[in-house]
Amino acid sequence: MQARITVLFETGSPIDLQLDGAEVLGFEAARRWLDDQFVALECEPLRGSGKVLLADKLIQVAAAAGPAGFADAAWALDYARAATGALSKALVKVDVPRQAVSY
């Protein structure tokens, strides 16, 4: 399975990341990677209840890393692997300014 992840920021060009199926993380590994990054990047929950959905983690981790984080090819690849594995979708779009994830 080929996968494509697009991350949009307020400024700059969209960031397009492509994977082949062998690179995708399993659900548990993807969730764990996102959890670790959420904590490491000191992200805050989007909801007042404190509940954090996978989509929220994808948005917050991308926002905290910013375009500079995605300039690190290894980190960007890990993000793409986790996004695809967590959602089990081949096409994922993370729109940071709109706080939306679509697939």
N, C-alpha and C positions, 0 to 999 in steps of 0.2 A: 504494500500500500504506500503510495506517495502521499506526502502531507505538505501543506503550505500554511504558514502562519504569517499573518500580516499584523504589524503593530503600528498604530497611528498616534502621533504626538501633535501638540498644538502647532508646532513649527517643523519645518523640514519635510523631507520626503518620507513616504511610508517605508517601514523596514520589512522586507520580505525575507522569510526564512523557509528553506525547503529541506525536506527530509525524505529518505526512503524508509520503508517499513521496518527495516532492521534497526534503525536508530531510535525508534519510539520506546519510551519507558512504559513499563507496566503501570497499572492504576496506582498501586500502593507506593511504588518508588516515585512516581510523578507527584503524588500527594505529599509524600515526605519531603521531596525536594522543594516544593512550593512552601510548605510549612517552614522549612529551614531558612529559606530566603526571606519569607515574610518577617521572621524574627530577626534575622541578621541585618536586614535593611530598615529595621525599626518601623514597620508599616503599622498603620492604625486601622481598626475595623471601620467600614463605611457606614454600618448600621448602628443606631443607638442601642440596640439590644445586645450588641457585642457578638452576634452571630456572624461568622465569616464563611461565605460560600466559596466554592472553587473559583467561580467567575470573579468574585471580589479579590481573591488572592492573585489571580492573573493580572488584573487591572492594577492593584496596589504595588505588586512587585515590579511591573513594567514602569509604573510612574516613579517609584523610588530609584530604580536603576537609571531611568532616563535614556536618552539617545547615547550618552557616553557609555553606559553599561552595555548596550547592544553593540558598541564598537569593539568590545572584547568578543572575538569570534567563538571562543570556547564557552563563555557564559551564555551568549546568544543561542548557541546550539543546545545547551542544556535547557534553556527556557523553552525553546521550540519542542524539544523532546518531552518535557514535562507538560506543556500545554496540550499537545496531541494525546499523550497518554492519559491525562486526567479527564479529558472530555471525550475521548474515543471518537474523535472527528478528524477527517482528513483536511478540511478547510476551516481555519479558525481566524477570526478577525478581532483584535483587541483594540478598541478605540478608547484611548486613555482620556482625552478631553470630555467625551460624552459618558464616560464610565460605563461602557457597554462591551459585551462579548457576543459575537454572533458566529454562527457556523452553519 
